[in-house]
Amino acid sequence: MVIVRMKKGLKIFFIFLVISLLFSSQLPASQSSQKQGTLELYYGNYQINEPRFKDVYEKGGAIWGIALSCSLIFGFDFYTEIKRFYKLGLLTYTKEESKFLLLPISFGIRYVLAGKALSPYLGGGKDIYFYYENNPIGTVFDFADGYHVLGGVYLRLGEDFPVLLNLKIKYTQVKAKENDLNTELGGIEYGGALVITF
């Protein structure tokens, strides 16, 4: 079992998510909170849960992309995310430059508890990670698959206003295999998105 040590900010986010769930369950959903779908412009931080990755590229870094969702039934949504994560690092012994590019594609189903001001959600699904690494040792371009769980909350900026804020945390497990060596590309991700509803 992998135990992830989260920063203080992540713990505060979890508390905020729980409070949002409790608060929004007491509020009736307004007509304006009912949406057919969303387009989200996302920016966050991604920490790959692999010690060898941290040795070369230090800590995680910025991840950004877009997400689309569409309403299903009974408060469930289908969503797809496409993101980009890029790092420059130094090889452990030779200190030569190494480049790493990750293109995660995720899709899944989540339950959204619609409220007037806050709409928390929980979900999970499948991931396909395309990855590219280039350094003097060699070049690798491949893909691996895995799964994720996520939680977050939509913040409504005003009644009948089609723009929301989305605060989210996500945990992914994706194992890549190169030369009989398993590498964990998954990890913890947290961030926010500007959301356009339609």
N, C-alpha and C positions, 0 to 999 in steps of 0.2 A: 504494500500500500504506500502511495506517495503522499507525504505530508507537505503541504505548501505553506511556508511561513509568509504571511502577508504583512505588508506595511500597515501602519496605523490608518492611513487613508482608506485602505481596502476594508478594514474592520468597520470604520465609520460608514462606508458605503453599504455593507451588509446590514448594519443597524438601520440605516435609512430605508433600505429595501423592505425590511420586516415592518417598520412603522408604516411605510406606504401601503403594504398589503392590508394591514389592520385598518388604516385610515380610509382607504378607498372602498373597502368592503362595507363601510357604514354609509357611503354616499351613493345615491342613485346615479346611474349613468345618464348623461344628457344626450339629446339627439345628436348634438354636434360631435360627441366623442365617438360616434359610430363611424368607422371608416371602411372603405373597400380595400385600400392598400396604401403603402408608403414607399417613398424614395428617400433614402438616407445617405447623407454625406458624413462619413465617419473618420474620426481621428482618435488614436489611442496609444497605449504603451503595451508592448509584448515582451514577455520574459520567457525565453526558451528554457525548458527544464532539463538541460543536458550539461553536465560539468565540463565536458570537452569543448562545447561551444563557448562557454564562458571563459575558458582559458585562452581562446584565440580572439574572440570578439567582445570580451568583457561582458558587461551586463546587457540587458535587452535594449530596445529602442523604440522609435516611433513606428507605428503601423497605421496605414490609412487605406480607404477604399470606399466602396458604395454597397448599399444593401437595398433589396427590394422585398416587399412583403405583400401578401394578399389574404384577405379574410376568407376563412372557410366557414365553419358552423360552430355555434355554441361558444363563441369567444376564442376559438382556435385560429391561428394564422400559420400560413406556410411562408418561409423566408429563405432568401438566398443572399450570400455575402461574397464579394470578391475584393481581396485586399492585396497590399504590397508591403513587404518588409525587407529592408536592405541594410547591410552592415559591412563596414570595412574593418579588418583586423590585422593582427600580426601573428605569423606562425610562432609556435612556442619556442623552438630552439633557434631557428635561423633569423627570426624577426623580419621575414619578408612579408610583403603585403598579401592579404587574402581577401577575396570579395565573396559575399554571400547574398543571394537574392531568393526570397521566398514569396510565392504567389499562392496564398491559401484560398480555396473555394469551399464554402460551407453551405449546407442546406439542411433544413429541419422544420420542426413544428413546435410552436410555443402556445401557451395559454395566456391570454391578456385579460386581466381583470379591469374592465373599463370603469373609470370614475370621472367625476367632473374635472378635477384638477390633476390628479395623479392616476396613472394606469400601469400598475406593476405587471410583470410577466415572468414566466419561467418556461424553459424549453430545452430542447436537445436535438442532435442530429448527426449527420455524416460530414466528413471532411475529406477533401483531396488536396494535398499539398504538392505543388510543383516547386522544385528547388534547383538552384544552380550555384555551384561553388567553383571558383577559379583562383589558383595560386601556383607557384613553381612546382609543387608536387604533382599537380594534374588538374583536370577539369571534370566536373561531374554535373550532369543534367538528368534529372529523373523525377519520379513522383512517388508519393506514399499516401496511404489512406488511414483514416482513424475516425474518432468520434468526439463530440463535445457536449457540454451542458452549459447553459447560460441563464442569467437572470438580470433584470433591469427594471427601469421605470421610465415611462413617458411623462413629461411635464408639459401641461397645456399652458400656452402663453396667453390665451384669451378665448372667450367663447366665440365660436364660429370663425376662429382664426386658423387657417390651414397649415400653420407651421408649429411644430413641437420640438422639444428637446428630448433626447434619449440618453440616459446614463446606463451603462452596461458593464457587467463583468462576465468573463467567459473562461472556462477551463477546457483545454483540448489535450487529447492523447493521440499522437501520430508517430509511429515508429518507422524509420527508414532503414534499409539494410544495404550496406555497401561493403563488398569484400568480406562477407561473413561477420560484419560488425554492425550491431544494432545501434542506431542513434535516435534519441528522442527529439522530435521537432516540435512537439506540443508544449504547452505551458499555460501560464496565466496571462490573461489580457484584460485590460480595463480601459474605458474611454467614453467618449460621448459623440453624439451625432446631431446634426441639424436635419430635421425630418419634415418632408412635405407630404401631406396627406391628400388622397384623392379618392 
